[in-house]
Amino acid sequence: MQQTENLAPHVQDIARALQNRMEPDAIEDELRRYLDYGVPLAQAKKDIVRMHGGTFVAGEKKLADVLPDERGIEITARVLTVNPKEITVKGQAKTIFYGLLADETAKVPYTAWKPFDNLQKGATVHVKNASAKKAFREADRIEINLGDYTTVTPSDARLEIKDEFPAPEAGGARVSAEHKLRDLREGQSSVTVVGRVLDLREKTISTANGQKTLVEGELADETGRAPFSAWEPEKLPAEMKQNSVVRVKGAYVRSFRGIPNLNFGQYATVEVLPDRTLPNAEELDKPKPFHLGELEAAGGGQGVMVEGVVLEVKKGSGLIFRCGAEGCNRVLQKMECRVHGKQKGQPDLRIKAVLDDGHGAATFFANREATEKLLGKTLAQCQEMARDAMTIDVVYDEIVPKLTARRVVLTGNASHDEYGLQILAGDLAFAPERDAEAEAEKLYGSIVEILQEVGPQ
Ligand SMILES: [Zn+2]
């Protein structure tokens, strides 16, 4: 009983993040199940929202990152203006207030649907539980609503508010911030990027309003790569093709299959830039080095290179059998598929292991090719080995000493889901040997320095 009461505010948080698309009872059941499994509360909340296609706004946002139709918004802003306005609601006269709020990133209009004592001209305020909508008649502008559930409290935060924000673009007053592709994060909006189109294709999907065609692809710059979806392909410039360099303004970022995905919606504009703006496709296609901490923060990435130490080779590495049912490919447990039951099974090789790079940890998967390369054995040879030993464990047992505690370089795609950060490694190689002696000397040197600094006691 006690626990039920404690969960209520968290259930509300989730409901808000899902824009009340899910019943509180169902949310509570699900939340309880996560907690029963020992998932920490904050993680459970985030996972549930993500699983149901919402965006969990944990903590504060900058005004430039607020999205239309977002709820439960928390911001710290300066009240630039407060103007009363008389309106009539159901025959009753009512006073509302409108004006402008600003932070370091943007200046946006607001409407307060009731009086707030702390909403004073020039005050810096902390606003919780506000909502946003598209501003009336102004594309790409949002308006903040302060309603019945909103709280406005004084804040002593010192905001650096500029007199002028960059010139409004496409009729909007929001700052469209230029980002490098590796800096894209779930939930960002009004994003400007410059990238080369590595890949471009049409895709038809079924929606509630019938068939819809969109354009999908991948953009790359010197820092990274990101998949994109253009939801209004008719608005793309005709000269935008594979290998074009484009500048996209007013895009937003959503995670799709665990990777930050750039979306061009109705407010986005795309222009083709001169080819020399960016290096050529071959150069941009090369995997970029990342830290696991960075990938964790980004929620994944494409074409990444990570170097770290293998902490543990997981069971389920080595010789495995996959479900043969069409489109399934799941790994069989005791020759049984979770969905399709008993199966004959297709033999395969893989590695599932934990990598740590000092900035974070990730589970990585390496495919048959990488496993064959590591073992110096083909799949057929591994099967023979297992037959002779009468257990598939022999393959696992051979991988463990070859990989455990070794420094490796992985290249592939990273994604983030309820199991944490995962890397699908297209390639696995041992890191170049470091000069151990030189490193030891360096370490010894700094110890001597420390000792000298501390001095004789
Ligand atoms: Zn199956």
Residues whose N, C-alpha, C, O or C-beta is under 5 A from the ligand:
A	BS01	ZN	C323 A325 C328 R330 C337 V339 H340
